Every structure is written in C-alpha cells, then in structure tokens.
Amino acid sequence: MIDDAEKNRSKSNVRATASRVLSNSDVGVGIGSDYVRGGHDRISASSSTVAYFSEKEIRVIGYAATVTSTHGPAANADVEPCARTLTNFVASSIEAPGSTEGGPVAQPPAETFPEGGLEAWLVVLGAWLALFSSLGILNSLATFQTYVSTHQLMEQSQSTIGWIFSLNAFMCFFAGVYIGPVFDKYGPRWLVLAGTMCLVGSLVLLSFCTELWHFILVFGLMNGLALALLFTPSIAAIGHFFSARRGFATGIASTGGGLGGVCIPLMLQSLFDRVGWAWGIRTLALVSLILSGLSNILLRSRLAPALDASTHPDVRIFRNVPFALTTLGVFLLEFALFVPLTYISTYTLSRGFSASFASQVVTILNAGSVVGRVLPGWYADKIGPFNANIIAVILAIVSCLVIWLPTSMLDSTLVSSSGGDDRNSAAAAPVVLFALLFGFTSGSNISLIPVSIGRLCATTNYGRYYATCYTAVSVATLVGIPIAGKILIIDGGEYWGLIVFTAALYVGSLVALFAAKASNIGWSLLGKF
C-alpha cells in the first residue's frame, strides 16, 4: 500500500498525463472520485464511459508520469510507454465502471475473445435455433399472407392485409430499442425465455384467428414482439464470443433464418393441404417450442451482468458520426430489401407464370440467402465487414438493374407461349437467376450488418448499438412495402418503376456505408474496415 502523499502525487501526474494522452479522445478516465475529461469535452462527469484505476495502476502510470515531468525532455522515452499504458488500460476498461482493486501492475491487455471453443460454438448453435424460429417466420410472411387473403380475410383488400405483416416486421425491429439495453444489463437468457413463450403463445392464438383485428393483435403485435425477443439477443450474444471471426460465426447462425425461410413455407403448404390452417399453425408452434427451448439452454453471455447499466435507450449514441451514417445506410438497405422479398411472387405471376412457380421462386431466393449468409461472413473477417457489405450492396444494384429491370420489360406473352411454369423456358431463367443473386446479397446484408455495427462500439454496448440501429430501421420496414405498392399502382401494374426505386435506395445505402467507412479510416477505397 502506498502512502497518501505518494498516492496524491501520482494521481496528480496521472491527471496531467491523461489529459495529454486523451487530448483527442472522447474517453473519460476516473481516479477514485476524480475525473479527467477528453479534449473534445463530449462526456459529462456523470457519464458511464469512465475507466477507473486501482492503486497499483495509479502507481505504474503515475510513476511514468513522474519520471516524465521530473526529468523533462531527457525522459521522452518514457512518454510513449506511459501513454501506451494509459491508452491500453482505458481501451480494456471502457464502459466498465467500478474500481478494480488488485489490478495488474503491468500494461493491461486489450479485451480478448474466445474466438471458438465448445461454449462459443454452442452459443452459435443456440442462436441458429432461435433464428430459425424467428427470422424463419419473418422470411415466410408471403406464405401466411397468401393463405389468409384467400381464406379468413378474403373480403379484405391486399393493401389492408399487408399492414398485418408490415406491422409484424416493424415490431421485430422496433422492439429492440429496449431489448438491446436489457441484454447488455442482464444477458440473453430471460429475453429468449420470454420470446419463446410469446412466440408459442402467439402461434397457438393465431390458429384460432378469424377477424382482421385478431390478426393485427396476435400476429402483427404479439408475434412481432416474440421475434424481436429471439432475434436481437441471439445476434448480440455471438458478439461476446467472437471478434476476429465474428463475421463467420454470425453468418453461420444467420443461416438458421435462411433455412427457416425455406423449410417453414414448404411445411405449412403441405400441412394446410392435409390438416388445414389450425393444425398446421399449431404444428409450427410445437416445432418453435422445441427449437427455441433448446436455444434457451445454449445461449448465454460471456460477460457478467452490468447491474448498474441503464435499461433505457440512449439516442445520444447517434452523435457517433460513423454509427449515424451506418444506421442511415442500413435504413435505406432494409427499405430496398423488403421490396423484392414482398413483390417477387406477384411479379412472377404478372409475367404469366403459375402460382406454384411463383411460390417456388421465394424458396429459391431464400436458398440463395443461405449461401449469402456464410460465405460473405467468412471473407468479411479477411477484408472487413464494411467492405464486404459494400460489395453485397453493389451486387444487389447489379441484380436489380442488369437482370430484373430488363426482364420486366420483356413481353409477358413470351412466358405464356412457353408454357407458363416451364422452368426450362428462356423467360424463366432470368427470374431464377435474379432470385438466386438477390437472395445471396440479401443474406449477406443480414449477416454482415451486425458485424459492421460491432466495429463501432465496445462489446459491453453491442446490444444497445445494434438494437438502436434497427429501431430506426424498423420505420423502413413499416412504410417501405406500402410505398412500393403505391408506385406499382401509379405505373399501372408495371414493375419498372418499382425496380428503379429499389435500385436507387441501394445506391443511397452504398453512399452512406462508404461514408461511414471513410469517417473511420479516411477515403481509402481498399482500406480494410
């Protein structure tokens, strides 16, 4: 134990050194009850972004500061170790308030991640199971919409019915504004348990729905909330175990949603024909109970619960310019993404193909997304998640303008004359090619966005940042589909305007994502980020 005089002298020198080292930083450093603020003066003394030093750490850093201040220019060699010690410790302690009595005397290492091991891969498996149940249903909305529009709600207009499923997608993303902070404070276990109960309950109730307001309450609100409770913590939990391989791990987990989008429509179509709507939906509820129940056992957080953290959203994080630009890019991306996902079936029907082929195109698109969730995640770890996401957006633009747009201008009588659902026809090939390529890019976006956001924040705040981003994005999922439908009506049922609108949104997303990258590493086209 050091005496008070030495302690106070060390603390004084640490404050001076901290001010020097952090002159271009937004990080606050606390020493006991003292507080050193970064040069940009953006953090208040009550901020949680504070690193605290124990007596041993004060002695180490304070000694370096004392040598520097006592010996002047002759001690310049000690400035870098002092700065490096302070900076490394702050980096490893950021957003983790509280004294660390008995901390290390040497330079504290930066935060490390398991990057594998049994526990980490079991978390990925748990996330896969949860995403199969949640994103699998989100990717199968067309199947639900097709059935209810021809049965229970056949007297309602398509635009009215569409609001049920827009509300479902909106809730899935919007509810994350509180789910993310709760995850950061308590971990995933209680959230996933609540999501499992809510999901199974909503599906059981859905099997009894007959009126429009039934579907709005049960599927639009309750089921949408259930998807959020499963989706958000599943993605965030992976970020606690992987950093260098986060893209690959997230991509593997995200294939659960893609495969769910393939399996659930096929299962429901078969069950509806055999046992009807009610028992088909109840069977899905049973499958969801099993898969989500297993995810409850496997999902966990690597970090101890931050019991002093706030569970309330914090919009101040939008002051982080790269994060704000990234959110804008994701907003435009998701705005564009849901247009082809929703209208590819009706587009196929408008070209003269049969209803069965139109349904299969959705399955083909989801199959392409499975590959798109794994491969880009792997190379994102090599070239950076922002670079991988930018490449995926460019491919989406190409798929819309080079494949979909020219195909939409073909005479639909060519399809009818070739047999309609003849999948070997020249008219069918571009539709299948577009579904595969766009499915690949959409899967890439879904798996890469969480990894990109993870590059902008500390691990302890990953859930908060991710959820806040998607809360803003939820507005796009709510209004995007109706706006696209309005464009379709204005163009008299022709799809060229809708396709150009989709491509324009992707171009805007491309600009925003590149600007977010540039704000971090400069205007380097090939720079890894």
KOLGUKOL-361421 format. One line per 8 residues: their letters; for each residue x, z, y of C-alpha. Coordinates in nm, 2 decimals, decimal comma, always signed. Layout:
N
A) X:Z:Y  ...
% end
This chain:
529
MIDDAEKN) +0,00:+0,00:+0,00  +0,14:-0,09:+0,34  +0,12:+0,14:+0,64  -0,13:+0,08:+0,92  +0,13:-0,03:+1,17  +0,27:-0,30:+0,95  -0,08:-0,39:+0,85  -0,19:-0,43:+1,21
RSKSNVRA) +0,13:-0,62:+1,30  +0,07:-0,86:+1,00  -0,29:-0,91:+1,09  -0,20:-1,00:+1,45  +0,06:-1,25:+1,32  -0,19:-1,39:+1,07  -0,44:-1,45:+1,35  -0,18:-1,64:+1,55
TASRVLSN) -0,08:-1,84:+1,25  -0,44:-1,91:+1,15  -0,52:-2,03:+1,50  -0,22:-2,27:+1,48  -0,29:-2,39:+1,12  -0,66:-2,43:+1,18  -0,64:-2,58:+1,52  -0,80:-2,90:+1,39
SDVGVGIG) -1,02:-2,73:+1,13  -1,38:-2,62:+1,11  -1,29:-2,33:+0,88  -1,32:-1,97:+0,98  -1,08:-1,70:+0,85  -1,18:-1,34:+0,82  -0,93:-1,05:+0,80  -1,12:-0,73:+0,74
SDYVRGGH) -1,38:-0,73:+1,02  -1,16:-0,97:+1,23  -1,24:-1,34:+1,26  -1,03:-1,64:+1,35  -1,22:-1,95:+1,46  -1,12:-2,31:+1,41  -1,02:-2,52:+1,70  -1,35:-2,72:+1,70
DRISASSS) -1,54:-2,40:+1,76  -1,83:-2,51:+1,54  -1,86:-2,20:+1,33  -2,01:-1,88:+1,46  -1,88:-1,54:+1,37  -2,18:-1,48:+1,16  -2,12:-1,80:+0,95  -2,08:-1,77:+0,58
TVAYFSEK) -1,79:-2,02:+0,59  -1,53:-1,75:+0,60  -1,23:-1,67:+0,38  -1,12:-1,31:+0,36  -0,77:-1,19:+0,28  -0,67:-0,88:+0,09  -0,39:-0,66:+0,19  -0,14:-0,84:-0,03
EIRVIGYA) -0,24:-1,17:+0,11  -0,21:-1,04:+0,46  +0,14:-0,91:+0,37  +0,25:-1,25:+0,23  +0,11:-1,47:+0,51  +0,19:-1,21:+0,78  +0,55:-1,19:+0,67  +0,59:-1,56:+0,70
ATVTSTHG) +0,42:-1,55:+1,05  +0,65:-1,26:+1,15  +0,96:-1,45:+1,04  +0,85:-1,75:+1,24  +0,76:-1,56:+1,56  +1,07:-1,34:+1,54  +1,34:-1,60:+1,48  +1,18:-1,88:+1,68
PAANADVE) +1,29:-2,24:+1,62  +1,55:-2,13:+1,37  +1,28:-2,03:+1,14  +1,10:-2,37:+1,14  +1,15:-2,40:+0,77  +0,91:-2,10:+0,73  +0,63:-2,27:+0,92  +0,53:-2,51:+0,65
PCARTLTN) +0,52:-2,26:+0,37  +0,32:-2,02:+0,59  +0,07:-2,30:+0,69  +0,05:-2,42:+0,33  -0,02:-2,07:+0,20  -0,29:-2,01:+0,46  -0,45:-2,35:+0,41  -0,45:-2,34:+0,03
FVASSIEA) -0,60:-1,99:+0,03  -0,87:-2,09:+0,27  -0,95:-2,40:+0,06  -0,98:-2,20:-0,25  -1,19:-1,93:-0,08  -1,41:-2,14:+0,15  -1,78:-2,04:+0,13  -1,69:-1,74:-0,08
PGSTEGGP) -1,72:-1,44:+0,15  -1,61:-1,10:+0,03  -1,28:-0,91:+0,00  -1,05:-1,00:-0,28  -0,87:-0,67:-0,34  -0,57:-0,70:-0,55  -0,54:-1,08:-0,49  -0,23:-1,28:-0,58
VAQPPAET) +0,09:-1,24:-0,39  +0,20:-1,60:-0,44  +0,02:-1,90:-0,30  -0,33:-1,91:-0,44  -0,41:-2,23:-0,63  -0,68:-2,47:-0,53  -1,01:-2,45:-0,72  -0,97:-2,58:-1,07
FPEGGLEA) -1,24:-2,72:-1,31  -1,25:-2,71:-1,69  -1,29:-3,10:-1,70  -1,40:-3,07:-2,06  -1,42:-2,82:-2,35  -1,72:-2,72:-2,56  -1,90:-2,53:-2,29  -1,87:-2,81:-2,03
WLVVLGAW) -1,99:-3,08:-2,27  -2,28:-2,86:-2,39  -2,38:-2,84:-2,02  -2,37:-3,22:-2,01  -2,59:-3,23:-2,32  -2,83:-2,99:-2,17  -2,85:-3,20:-1,85  -2,91:-3,51:-2,07
LALFSSLG) -3,21:-3,34:-2,24  -3,36:-3,23:-1,91  -3,31:-3,57:-1,75  -3,47:-3,74:-2,05  -3,78:-3,54:-1,98  -3,78:-3,56:-1,60  -3,63:-3,89:-1,50  -3,76:-4,05:-1,81
ILNSLATF) -4,12:-3,98:-1,69  -4,02:-4,10:-1,34  -3,89:-4,42:-1,48  -4,22:-4,47:-1,68  -4,46:-4,44:-1,39  -4,56:-4,80:-1,43  -4,69:-4,72:-1,78  -4,91:-4,43:-1,65
QTYVSTHQ) -5,03:-4,64:-1,36  -5,12:-4,94:-1,58  -5,33:-4,72:-1,81  -5,53:-4,51:-1,56  -5,60:-4,82:-1,34  -5,78:-4,98:-1,63  -5,95:-4,67:-1,77  -6,01:-4,34:-1,59
LMEQSQST) -5,97:-4,49:-1,24  -6,07:-4,84:-1,29  -6,31:-4,82:-1,00  -6,03:-4,73:-0,76  -5,81:-4,98:-0,57  -5,45:-5,03:-0,67  -5,33:-4,90:-0,34  -5,53:-4,58:-0,38
IGWIFSLN) -5,40:-4,52:-0,73  -5,05:-4,60:-0,62  -5,04:-4,29:-0,39  -5,06:-4,07:-0,70  -4,73:-4,20:-0,83  -4,57:-4,22:-0,49  -4,66:-3,85:-0,44  -4,50:-3,77:-0,78
AFMCFFAG) -4,17:-3,94:-0,68  -4,18:-3,77:-0,34  -4,23:-3,43:-0,49  -3,95:-3,49:-0,74  -3,70:-3,53:-0,45  -3,86:-3,33:-0,16  -3,89:-3,00:-0,35  -3,51:-3,00:-0,39
VYIGPVFD) -3,47:-2,86:-0,03  -3,54:-2,51:-0,17  -3,44:-2,57:-0,53  -3,08:-2,66:-0,43  -3,01:-2,33:-0,24  -3,18:-2,13:-0,51  -2,95:-2,30:-0,76  -2,64:-2,21:-0,55
KYGPRWLV) -2,76:-1,85:-0,54  -2,89:-1,79:-0,90  -2,77:-2,08:-1,11  -2,99:-2,32:-1,32  -3,14:-2,10:-1,59  -3,46:-1,98:-1,41  -3,52:-2,31:-1,24  -3,50:-2,50:-1,56
LAGTMCLV) -3,73:-2,25:-1,74  -3,98:-2,28:-1,46  -3,95:-2,66:-1,47  -4,01:-2,66:-1,85  -4,33:-2,45:-1,82  -4,45:-2,66:-1,52  -4,38:-2,99:-1,70  -4,55:-2,90:-2,02
GSLVLLSF) -4,85:-2,74:-1,84  -4,89:-3,05:-1,62  -4,89:-3,29:-1,91  -5,15:-3,08:-2,11  -5,37:-3,07:-1,80  -5,31:-3,45:-1,74  -5,46:-3,52:-2,08  -5,80:-3,38:-1,95
CTELWHFI) -5,79:-3,56:-1,61  -6,08:-3,80:-1,53  -6,11:-3,80:-1,15  -5,88:-3,91:-0,87  -5,83:-3,56:-0,73  -5,74:-3,44:-1,08  -5,45:-3,69:-1,10  -5,34:-3,61:-0,75
LVFGLMNG) -5,31:-3,23:-0,81  -5,19:-3,24:-1,17  -4,96:-3,55:-1,18  -4,88:-3,61:-0,82  -4,80:-3,25:-0,72  -4,76:-3,03:-1,03  -4,57:-3,28:-1,24  -4,36:-3,39:-0,94
LALALLFT) -4,26:-3,03:-0,88  -4,17:-2,99:-1,25  -3,95:-3,30:-1,24  -3,77:-3,15:-0,94  -3,71:-2,82:-1,11  -3,54:-3,00:-1,40  -3,37:-3,28:-1,22  -3,19:-3,10:-0,93
PSIAAIGH) -3,02:-2,81:-1,12  -2,93:-3,04:-1,41  -2,72:-3,27:-1,19  -2,58:-2,98:-0,99  -2,47:-2,78:-1,30  -2,24:-3,07:-1,40  -2,05:-3,04:-1,07  -1,95:-2,68:-1,16
FFSARRGF) -1,75:-2,80:-1,47  -1,61:-3,14:-1,37  -1,43:-3,27:-1,06  -1,18:-3,54:-1,16  -1,42:-3,66:-1,44  -1,74:-3,58:-1,26  -1,85:-3,94:-1,24  -1,81:-4,00:-1,61
ATGIASTG) -1,98:-3,67:-1,70  -2,27:-3,73:-1,46  -2,30:-4,09:-1,59  -2,34:-3,97:-1,95  -2,60:-3,71:-1,85  -2,79:-3,97:-1,65  -2,83:-4,20:-1,95  -3,09:-3,95:-2,06
GGLGGVCI) -3,32:-4,07:-1,78  -3,25:-4,43:-1,86  -3,32:-4,39:-2,23  -3,63:-4,18:-2,14  -3,74:-4,48:-1,94  -3,70:-4,70:-2,25  -3,85:-4,46:-2,51  -4,14:-4,30:-2,33
PLMLQSLF) -4,32:-4,62:-2,24  -4,28:-4,76:-2,59  -4,40:-4,43:-2,74  -4,70:-4,40:-2,51  -4,81:-4,76:-2,56  -4,81:-4,71:-2,93  -4,99:-4,37:-2,91  -5,25:-4,50:-2,67
DRVGWAWG) -5,35:-4,77:-2,92  -5,35:-4,53:-3,21  -5,48:-4,19:-3,09  -5,59:-4,26:-2,73  -5,49:-4,12:-2,39  -5,54:-3,74:-2,45  -5,34:-3,70:-2,77  -5,08:-3,95:-2,65
IRTLALVS) -5,01:-3,74:-2,35  -5,02:-3,41:-2,55  -4,76:-3,56:-2,79  -4,54:-3,63:-2,49  -4,59:-3,27:-2,38  -4,47:-3,15:-2,72  -4,16:-3,37:-2,70  -4,09:-3,25:-2,35
LILSGLSN) -4,13:-2,88:-2,46  -3,87:-2,93:-2,73  -3,61:-3,12:-2,52  -3,65:-2,91:-2,21  -3,65:-2,59:-2,42  -3,31:-2,69:-2,56  -3,18:-2,77:-2,21  -3,27:-2,41:-2,11
ILLRSRLA) -3,03:-2,28:-2,38  -2,75:-2,52:-2,29  -2,75:-2,54:-1,91  -2,55:-2,27:-1,72  -2,34:-2,22:-1,41  -1,96:-2,17:-1,42  -1,96:-1,96:-1,10  -2,10:-1,61:-1,06
PALDASTH) -2,43:-1,59:-0,88  -2,38:-1,58:-0,50  -2,63:-1,30:-0,44  -2,55:-1,28:-0,07  -2,62:-1,65:-0,02  -2,94:-1,77:+0,15  -3,21:-1,95:-0,04  -3,33:-2,12:+0,27
PDVRIFRN) -3,23:-2,48:+0,36  -2,98:-2,53:+0,63  -3,02:-2,85:+0,83  -2,70:-2,78:+1,02  -2,51:-2,95:+0,74  -2,62:-3,28:+0,89  -2,37:-3,20:+1,16  -2,12:-3,31:+0,90
VPFALTTL) -2,10:-3,68:+1,00  -1,99:-3,82:+0,66  -2,28:-3,63:+0,50  -2,53:-3,76:+0,76  -2,41:-4,12:+0,71  -2,42:-4,08:+0,33  -2,77:-3,94:+0,35  -2,87:-4,25:+0,56
GVFLLEFA) -2,71:-4,48:+0,30  -2,89:-4,31:+0,01  -3,22:-4,31:+0,21  -3,20:-4,69:+0,25  -3,08:-4,74:-0,11  -3,37:-4,55:-0,26  -3,61:-4,72:-0,03  -3,49:-5,05:-0,17
LFVPLTYI) -3,46:-4,93:-0,53  -3,82:-4,84:-0,58  -3,95:-5,18:-0,47  -3,82:-5,38:-0,77  -3,89:-5,09:-1,00  -4,25:-5,09:-0,90  -4,32:-5,46:-0,84  -4,12:-5,63:-1,12
STYTLSRG) -4,41:-5,62:-1,36  -4,66:-5,76:-1,11  -4,41:-6,02:-1,01  -4,37:-6,13:-1,37  -4,74:-6,16:-1,41  -4,76:-6,37:-1,09  -4,52:-6,62:-1,24  -4,76:-6,68:-1,53
FSASFASQ) -4,61:-6,46:-1,80  -4,82:-6,25:-2,03  -4,89:-5,88:-1,98  -4,68:-5,79:-2,28  -4,38:-5,97:-2,15  -4,43:-5,81:-1,81  -4,42:-5,47:-1,98  -4,11:-5,56:-2,17
VVTILNAG) -3,92:-5,66:-1,85  -3,95:-5,30:-1,74  -3,79:-5,19:-2,07  -3,52:-5,44:-2,02  -3,45:-5,31:-1,67  -3,43:-4,95:-1,79  -3,20:-5,06:-2,08  -2,96:-5,22:-1,82
SVVGRVLP) -2,97:-4,90:-1,63  -2,84:-4,70:-1,93  -2,52:-4,91:-1,93  -2,51:-4,88:-1,55  -2,51:-4,50:-1,56  -2,20:-4,47:-1,79  -1,96:-4,75:-1,70  -1,96:-4,71:-1,32
GWYADKIG) -1,92:-4,33:-1,37  -1,60:-4,39:-1,56  -1,44:-4,62:-1,31  -1,57:-4,41:-1,02  -1,32:-4,15:-1,14  -1,05:-4,41:-1,10  -1,14:-4,58:-0,77  -1,35:-4,31:-0,61
PFNANIIA) -1,73:-4,26:-0,62  -1,79:-4,41:-0,28  -1,61:-4,73:-0,37  -1,80:-4,76:-0,70  -2,13:-4,70:-0,52  -2,04:-4,97:-0,26  -1,97:-5,22:-0,54  -2,30:-5,14:-0,71
VILAIVSC) -2,49:-5,20:-0,38  -2,31:-5,53:-0,34  -2,42:-5,63:-0,69  -2,78:-5,53:-0,60  -2,77:-5,75:-0,30  -2,65:-6,04:-0,51  -2,92:-5,98:-0,78  -3,19:-6,00:-0,51
LVIWLPTS) -3,07:-6,29:-0,30  -2,89:-6,50:-0,57  -3,12:-6,45:-0,87  -3,46:-6,30:-0,77  -3,52:-6,49:-0,45  -3,45:-6,84:-0,58  -3,66:-6,76:-0,89  -3,95:-6,65:-0,68
MLDSTLVS) -3,96:-7,00:-0,52  -3,99:-7,18:-0,85  -4,33:-7,34:-0,92  -4,52:-7,09:-1,14  -4,67:-7,38:-1,33  -4,33:-7,43:-1,50  -4,38:-7,09:-1,67  -4,74:-7,17:-1,78
SSGGDDRN) -4,64:-7,50:-1,92  -4,36:-7,34:-2,12  -4,59:-7,10:-2,29  -4,61:-6,81:-2,05  -4,45:-6,54:-2,26  -4,19:-6,77:-2,43  -3,88:-6,57:-2,36  -3,66:-6,86:-2,45
SAAAAPVV) -3,80:-7,07:-2,17  -3,59:-7,17:-1,87  -3,83:-6,98:-1,65  -3,79:-6,65:-1,84  -3,41:-6,64:-1,84  -3,37:-6,56:-1,46  -3,63:-6,29:-1,49  -3,44:-6,12:-1,78
LFALLFGF) -3,11:-6,17:-1,60  -3,24:-6,01:-1,28  -3,38:-5,72:-1,48  -3,05:-5,66:-1,66  -2,83:-5,69:-1,35  -3,06:-5,49:-1,12  -3,11:-5,23:-1,39  -2,73:-5,20:-1,42
TSGSNISL) -2,70:-5,15:-1,04  -2,99:-4,90:-1,02  -2,84:-4,69:-1,30  -2,51:-4,70:-1,12  -2,66:-4,57:-0,79  -2,84:-4,29:-0,97  -2,53:-4,16:-1,14  -2,29:-4,22:-0,85
IPVSIGRL) -2,48:-4,06:-0,57  -2,44:-3,70:-0,69  -2,07:-3,76:-0,74  -2,04:-3,91:-0,39  -2,21:-3,61:-0,23  -1,99:-3,38:-0,43  -1,69:-3,52:-0,25  -1,83:-3,39:+0,08
CATTNYGR) -1,88:-3,02:+0,01  -1,74:-2,72:-0,17  -1,86:-2,67:-0,53  -2,05:-2,35:-0,43  -2,26:-2,56:-0,19  -2,31:-2,86:-0,42  -2,67:-2,78:-0,50  -2,76:-2,73:-0,13
YYATCYTA) -2,60:-3,05:-0,01  -2,74:-3,26:-0,30  -3,09:-3,12:-0,26  -3,09:-3,16:+0,12  -2,98:-3,52:+0,09  -3,26:-3,60:-0,15  -3,52:-3,41:+0,06  -3,46:-3,67:+0,33
VSVATLVG) -3,46:-3,95:+0,08  -3,80:-3,83:-0,06  -3,97:-3,98:+0,25  -3,84:-4,32:+0,15  -4,00:-4,29:-0,20  -4,33:-4,19:-0,04  -4,36:-4,47:+0,21  -4,15:-4,74:+0,05
IPIAGKIL) -4,39:-4,87:-0,21  -4,69:-4,89:+0,03  -4,48:-5,07:+0,29  -4,36:-5,32:+0,03  -4,72:-5,37:-0,08  -4,83:-5,45:+0,28  -4,55:-5,71:+0,31  -4,68:-5,87:-0,01
IIDGGEYW) -5,04:-5,88:+0,13  -4,91:-6,04:+0,46  -4,73:-6,31:+0,27  -5,04:-6,39:+0,07  -4,91:-6,27:-0,26  -4,58:-6,45:-0,23  -4,28:-6,23:-0,31  -4,00:-6,39:-0,10
GLIVFTAA) -4,07:-6,16:+0,20  -4,06:-5,85:-0,02  -3,73:-5,97:-0,18  -3,57:-6,03:+0,16  -3,69:-5,69:+0,28  -3,53:-5,53:-0,03  -3,20:-5,71:+0,03  -3,20:-5,61:+0,40
LYVGSLVA) -3,24:-5,24:+0,30  -2,95:-5,27:+0,06  -2,73:-5,43:+0,34  -2,81:-5,13:+0,57  -2,72:-4,89:+0,29  -2,39:-5,08:+0,24  -2,30:-5,04:+0,60  -2,39:-4,67:+0,61
LFAAKASN) -2,20:-4,59:+0,29  -1,89:-4,77:+0,41  -1,91:-4,59:+0,75  -1,93:-4,26:+0,56  -1,62:-4,35:+0,37  -1,44:-4,47:+0,69  -1,52:-4,14:+0,87  -1,32:-3,96:+0,59
IGWSLLGK) -1,02:-4,18:+0,53  -1,03:-4,44:+0,81  -1,12:-4,81:+0,80  -0,93:-4,89:+0,48  -1,12:-5,14:+0,26  -0,93:-5,05:-0,06  -0,87:-4,68:+0,01  -0,97:-4,45:-0,27
F) -1,26:-4,23:-0,19
% end
